[in-house]
Amino acid sequence: MTQKNIIVIPCYNEASRLPLASYRLFLKQDTDTHILFSNDGSNDKTVSVLENIKRVFPSQVSIYNLEKNSGKAQAVREAALFCFGNFTGFETIGYLDADLSTSLEEYVSISKNIKEDIVCAFGSRILKIDNHIDRKKYRFLIGRVVATMISKQLNISIYDSQCGCKVFSSSIAQELFKEKFISKWLFDVELFHRLIKMYSHKAMKNVCREIPLKSWIDVDESRVSMLYFFKMWQDLYTIRKRYQ
């Protein structure tokens, strides 16, 4: 494999949701990036759709299949570990939501912040005068409450810890994904805890970059149930106890 960047795309029953035209256009224009679709035990036609993409771009697309639905955290983790066992030469690895609420192009732009001293860069849905963040009001309000609580728990200043666009240096990613995650959906929080453990609270501002997104589009049919909002606090508490 000769690509510098690997993007893991977790997929669960995405056959009707994948923006195929956007994937095809990106793959035609960017030959430095490898896309690894992690199929999380889908029971629709997702695998068939992914195989069609791979057929057209065989050197730029791979598919990792989980036998049963295990949740986003495990889908991303297993795919990342698969990369380290099967690919060489890549400089960055990260993940992005399958619906491309953050575009592939913007992911690559964010990945360019990864340098010798910067090991993590991630998108942030900060609404500014010169960007376009289309987010449903109720999700924004819930998101701000959750993000504030997470920032306090981590004891570092993060505006948007839960944005699904994160990139890591390959030199530290294998260690970050080595252990299983506690939560299926709050694994981003665990990744930050692991980074803090590796580099310390004080050093986080030197090794991480939070990049305001130019565009983010809220896509319907979120895979996270609204009922999870009530279980989420238990997950946060369990995560805090684990990493204290």
SULFEN-V461490 format. One record per pair of residues at least 6 apart in sequence whose C-alpha atoms are under 7 Angstrom apart, sorted by the first residue. I is the first residue (numbers start at 1). J is the second residue. Records with the same first field share a line. If there is no record, write none. Layout:
I=J ; J
This chain:
1=87 ; 88
2=89
3=31 ; 32 ; 33 ; 34 ; 90
4=32 ; 33 ; 89 ; 90 ; 91 ; 92
5=32 ; 33 ; 34 ; 90 ; 91 ; 92 ; 93
6=33 ; 34 ; 35 ; 36 ; 92 ; 93 ; 94
7=34 ; 35 ; 36 ; 93 ; 94 ; 95 ; 96
8=35 ; 36 ; 37 ; 38 ; 76 ; 79 ; 94 ; 95 ; 96
9=36 ; 37 ; 38 ; 95 ; 96 ; 97 ; 98
10=37 ; 38 ; 39 ; 40 ; 72 ; 75 ; 76 ; 97 ; 98
11=37 ; 38 ; 39 ; 40 ; 98
12=39 ; 40 ; 41 ; 42
13=42 ; 43 ; 44 ; 46
14=46
15=44 ; 45 ; 46 ; 49
17=99
18=98 ; 99
19=99
33=60
34=60 ; 61
35=60 ; 61 ; 62
36=61 ; 62 ; 63 ; 64
37=62 ; 63 ; 64
38=63 ; 64 ; 65 ; 75 ; 76 ; 79
39=64 ; 65 ; 66
40=65 ; 66 ; 68 ; 69 ; 70 ; 71 ; 75
41=65 ; 66 ; 67 ; 68 ; 69
42=69
54=61 ; 62
64=79
71=184
72=184 ; 185
73=181 ; 184 ; 185 ; 187
74=184
77=177
81=174
90=170
91=169 ; 170
92=167 ; 168 ; 169 ; 170
93=167 ; 168 ; 169 ; 170
94=166 ; 167 ; 168
95=165 ; 166 ; 167
96=164 ; 165
97=164
101=216 ; 217 ; 218 ; 219
102=165 ; 215 ; 216
107=165
110=121 ; 122 ; 211
111=121 ; 167
113=121
114=120 ; 121 ; 169
117=207
118=206 ; 207 ; 208
119=168 ; 169 ; 207 ; 208
120=167 ; 168 ; 169 ; 207 ; 208 ; 209
121=166 ; 167 ; 168 ; 208 ; 209 ; 210
122=165 ; 166 ; 167 ; 209 ; 210 ; 211
123=163 ; 165 ; 166 ; 210 ; 211 ; 212 ; 213
124=160 ; 163 ; 210 ; 211 ; 212 ; 213
125=133 ; 160 ; 163 ; 212 ; 213
126=212
127=133
131=214 ; 215
132=214 ; 215 ; 216
133=215 ; 216 ; 217
134=216 ; 217 ; 218
135=217 ; 218
136=218
147=159 ; 160 ; 161
151=157 ; 158
154=193
156=201
161=188
162=188
176=191 ; 194
181=187
182=239
183=235
190=239
193=243
196=204
